[in-house]
Amino acid sequence: MKKATATENAKTRYTDEELDEFKQIILEKLDKARNDLQLLTDAYTTGNEHDTNDTSPTFKVLEEGYQVFSKEENSKFAARQEKFIKSLENALIRIENKTYGICRVTGKLIPKDRLRSVPHATLSIEAKRMQAAPSLVQRQAADLLDHEE
């Protein structure tokens, strides 16, 4: 991963050209995410044309149980996909507002490489580590207490 240059560190926002690049990345991901959501939604809302009407009752119960489980899993995946789509749409709003790529904790620019990989990111790696640090300290303290008992 490339280190941020001094110029990038001094910048307070990305240029319009850079924002256009990110917008294209997000639009492509958004299109794919919406297509994936449609597939998932179709999978748990459409009936199964290969049903078990002509099979034994035992198999029918097992098959229906699997279908319910499968629909529940697809529903969970669809909910997760909807959340991802909303995150991408929010990123587009930040691009329009020219606040895209600014870490909401540190106020610094999130590196371009991170945004290319995770275009809906609102936190820099530094901020993510700061968030993880307290929980790590809490886990370590809990482990120490467990060992003392």
Residue, then its C-alpha position, 0 to 999 in steps of 0.5 A: m500500500k502506498k504511503a500518503t504524500a505530504t500534499e495528500n495529508a495537507k488536503t482537506r477534501y478530494t478534488d472534483e476529479e477524484l470525487d468523479e473517480f470514486k463516484q464511478i466506482i460506487l455507481e458500478k458497485l451499486d448496480k451490481a449490489r442492486n442486481d444481487l439484491q433482486l436475485l436474493t429477493d426473487a429467491y425467497t419470494t417466488g414459489n418453488e416450481h419443483d415442489t413436493n406435492d407428489t412425494s411421500p409425506t416424510f420427504k415433504v416435511l424435510e423439503e419444506g423445512y429446508q425451503v423455510f431455512s433457505k428463504e430465511e437465509n436469503s432474507k438475511f442476505a437480502a437485508r444485509q445487501e439492502k444495508f450495503i446499498k444504503s451505505l453506497e447511496n450515502a457515499l454518493i450523497r457525501i460526494e455531492n456534498k464534497t465531504y466524501g473520503i473525510c474520516r468522521v472521527t479524525g477529520k482527515l482524508i481516508p487514503k484513496d486505496r482504502l476508498r477504492s477497496v471500501p468505497h462506502a467507508t466513513l472511517s480511516i484505519e486509524a479511527k477503526r483501530m481507535q474504536a477497536a482498542p477499548s474493546l480489546v482492553q476490556r477483553q484483556a481485563a476480563d481475561l485477567l479477572d477470569h484468571e484471578e478467580 
